[in-house]
């Protein structure tokens, strides 16, 4: 797939977050959106995901020779962010079963295998609302990384993770990020160590 940003700009009230940003992302490929806190990298990632509209410019999504309309992006994109809401009343087992009713898991994986990969087997039947912030972040990463989509969008993926969780994220990306378009919004090299191309938001102020 290919995502083309054409002179994208975003304004909040009278303040321009970034202006005239043009860039193309292709599958496979690994990209990092870099910038200090508050620079607009998370906003740009949500725009790429079709979750927000730019103030100016346009985005073109292509699957081969076919144009994909923004309202039909869901099957192609997995997204996660620290502020993403998950259904905390459900157990991990229930949540993953619910999620994978809408998106297929990657080939060779099913809900029991994914629970084992998270290392949360002992808590699989507890409500997610009882999890620590680090455990919840593992769940958010799992539902995104293990979904069978060509595009993976990750906003500050190591937020709330201890070193074991960071190591787990590293292993998941190295094994399951291959052959996909992965875009990471981050200012922490541990999160985008594998990215070969970068977009510095400060260059578009």
Beta strands, then each sheet from edge to edge (+ up, - down):
strand 1: 2-12
strand 2: 15-26
strand 3: 29-34
strand 4: 56-63
strand 5: 66-68
strand 6: 77-80
strand 7: 151-155
strand 8: 181-186
strand 9: 197-200
sheet 1: 2+ 1- 4+ 5-
sheet 2: 6+ 7+ 8+ 3+ 9+
end
